[in-house]
Amino acid sequence: MSQAVLGGKANLEKAAVQRLERGSNPTLKTLIKVAHALEVPAAALLQFD
């Protein structure tokens, strides 16, 4: 999925998605938006196994 598509699904700017990929610390609200866009539980984005 491209950054633009994910941004659109999560209602985020493409630049916000780029910052996430570079390792910025998202707010809980942003994390939940991305999780919904990816159709996964937010907790799945926090697992570092």
DACORFEN-V701272 format. One record per residue. N is the residue number from 1. RES is the residue in three letters. D_FIRST is the distance of its C-alpha to the first C-alpha in whole Angstrom. Layout:
n | res | d_first
N | RES | D_FIRST
N | RES | D_FIRST
This chain:
n | res | d_first
1 | MET | 0
2 | SER | 4
3 | GLN | 7
4 | ALA | 8
5 | VAL | 6
6 | LEU | 7
7 | GLY | 10
8 | GLY | 11
9 | LYS | 10
10 | ALA | 12
11 | ASN | 15
12 | LEU | 14
13 | GLU | 15
14 | LYS | 12
15 | ALA | 15
16 | ALA | 15
17 | VAL | 11
18 | GLN | 13
19 | ARG | 16
20 | LEU | 14
21 | GLU | 13
22 | ARG | 16
23 | GLY | 18
24 | SER | 19
25 | ASN | 21
26 | PRO | 19
27 | THR | 22
28 | LEU | 22
29 | LYS | 21
30 | THR | 17
31 | LEU | 17
32 | ILE | 17
33 | LYS | 15
34 | VAL | 12
35 | ALA | 14
36 | HIS | 14
37 | ALA | 11
38 | LEU | 9
39 | GLU | 13
40 | VAL | 14
41 | PRO | 18
42 | ALA | 18
43 | ALA | 20
44 | ALA | 17
45 | LEU | 16
46 | LEU | 19
47 | GLN | 20
48 | PHE | 21
49 | ASP | 22
